[in-house]
Amino acid sequence: MGYLGGFLVTIRQHGRRNRVTTEYSGGRAWRRDKRDDHDQKIDKPERLHGRHVLNRYEDGMEKCIGCELCAGVCPARCIYVRGADNDPDAPTSPGERFGFVYEINYLRCIHCDLCVEACPTEAITETKLFEFSFTNRRDAIYTKDELLVDDEGRPRELPWEDWRPGEDLHTSGWMRATSPSGDADFEGIVAWSGELGHGVRPPEPGQNERDGGGDD
């Protein structure tokens, strides 16, 4: 091709027609002007591992039973859990115990989702929010008050997080897709308990439907 021919290939890749970069300010323009024309996030995969949440059942009771399995399986040792006995007259969770202390250190978390896989009650899942950063180490350690969904079942939006409308819709989506242990016979079947604010989320469609094909 020659020396100048190589430059020609590079030049052809410039210009508006070949632009692939999304204008994104990390939420600064969004928070300042509520603009959405030049501050768009790219679409995230449905199974992206983002910031965790602690879920509640449809009646508002917490799903976490303080079993500490998530902390035990975590390869980064970023989760700290301590359980406590439920008050029989005013239980926090349906079981005998609940998560009294729950902390995640995001300076260590690698978002592997093993905690989600290990949880026996579907208490901890990951949202699709990945745009969050900290100015001090204390903010990076999320406590139970920050992780637990609010009274409407939505993740709590903290000042250093860049939430956009609709970003909580796929919370727990990745775990719902993999919860049948990869058995294709369970694709398209609801295998997840109802969540506060969302009810029973629809299952991931079967492979044939995702690929646009019919039943063989």
Secondary structure, 3 states (H helix, E strand, C coil): CCHHHHHHHHHHCCCHHHCCCCCCCCCHHHHHHCCCCCCCCCCCCCCCCCCEEECECCCCCECCCCCCHHHHHCCCCCEEEEEEECCCCCCCCCCCEEEEEEEEECCCCCCCCHHHHHCCCCCEEECCCCCECCCCCHHHEECHHHHECCCCCCCCCCCCECCCCCCCCCCCHHHHHHCCCCCHHHCCCCCCCCECCCECCCCCCCHHHHCCCCCC
